[in-house]
Amino acid sequence: MSGTASIHGTTDDPSTIAGTPVVYRLLACDRPLTGSSRHSLAGIERVDIGRDAARSVERTASTLALAVEDKSMSSSHARLVRDGRRWSIEDAGSRNGVILNGERQERATLVDGDVFELGETLWLFRTGVPATNVDLDDDALPEPLPGLRTFVPALAEAYEALAKVVGIDVAILLQAESGTGKELCAKAVHRVSGRTGAFIAVNCGALPPALATSELFGYRKGAFSGADEDRGGLVRGADKGTLFLDEIADLPLPSQALLLRALQEREVTPLGATRPVPVDVQVIAASHRDLKALVKQELFRHDLYARLAGYSARIVPLRERREDFGLLVKTLLARAPRGTTAQLSTSAARALLNYTWPLNVRELESCLTVASTLADGGVIHRKHLPEDIVGAPSVAAASPADDDDNPARKAELVALLREHAGNISAIAKATGYNRVQLHRWLKRFDLDPNPYRGK
């Protein structure tokens, strides 16, 4: 690589940078609406980061220079230096220092998931990212579905796949936690589907069991006490459009049987009617529960699951989207009543980034809306954030049993590396250990997961 690269998306041969270290400019606390960017470190030996009058990216054969408009940074603030397969961060003689995971450092080795603060700008270091652009600003991110952009590879793949299956006569199942934006995703699919009917969203968990069938499939006047008029039902309301069935696992079993028939036969029979009515709907179902497990427990019909899971996609939770932190803050603050003029203190931004967000993007949006209002559109400080967020442990914190000096720890790690073929994510999922802590233990005991991979 040579010459100067535009921050708006210089492409290169993906094979040369897939699975490489990447640094993200996450958030400018004093200008959160400026967004974020991603920078591949493929072929780079040193990264120089400092202040300039305008944001810029310059690349030579082995160096990368990143300049940002941050009045709290020095013109030469910090360096990232590669030593073999490891990267280190060092203070380049700055005025305000380098803050790594909340602590000031002169020099430290970086591991996957580390967050460092330079002035009022937050950065994220990741490894093994299959990036296909050398430098990419969030405004230039692909948008396969309206309003859905992400730096997270797994989520980007899900969005791209959903865009491809739009228009195919197959149901879509979204597996996702509450608050991750399932309905937003379903609406985006509907918008590009070309279907002329309405988008009808149904919260299956809110349907009273006794009324679920009549609400979904309608009824004829006189079908039961209180049926004073004909009602078409929610399924017919989505005719030639999209029916979004949120929390489908909560649908009562009798209604599941009727829904299966409606999907198979493309018709519904309202209560009290003698003839079915044809319907043409695109069905998108969603659940935060494991439908396969419910099928095994006979709590969900296996034939309905097979019909709904024509294409299944997982929407990752917010705690797995740290790369998107700046992008989401920018988007959500722009919606907040006082958010467009808001700024964040670095301590408040650190607290937001370290929180695990059990209620996902919905919780983040609510938090930013309230915080920007309490701050009167000025600087959002920690005092403007909920106590749960301010007092929460860091997502990068060690486990309670952080016994690094325990001689049994290395043996445990070796056994885990063998069992999971060097896959750190799999080890984290199986043990509950944080991935950042696992990498620190590996570094401490000088263990390399690569020899265990492929075994």
Secondary structure, 3 states (H helix, E strand, C coil): CCCCCCCCCEECCHHHHEEEEEEEEEEECCCHHHCCEEEECCCCCEEEEEECCCCEEEECCCEEEEEECCCCCCCCCEEEEEECCEEEEEECCCCCCEEECCEEECEEEECCCCEEEECCEEEEEEEEEECCEEEEEHHHCCCCECCECCCCHHHHHHHHHHHHHCCCCCCEEEEECCCCCHHHHHHHHHHHHCCCCCEEEEEHHHCCCCCHHHHHHCECCCCCCCCCCCECHHHHHCCCCEEEEECHHHCCHHHHHHHHHHHHHCEECCECCCCCEECCCEEEEEECCCHHHHHHCCCCCHHHHHHHCCEEEEECCHHHCHHHHHHHHHHHHHHCCCHHHCEECHHHHHHHHHCCCCCHHHHHHHHHHHHHHHCCCCEECHHHCCHHHHCCCCCCCCCCCCCCCCHHHHHHHHHHHHHCCCCHHHHHHHHCCCHHHHHHHHHHCCCCCHHHCCC
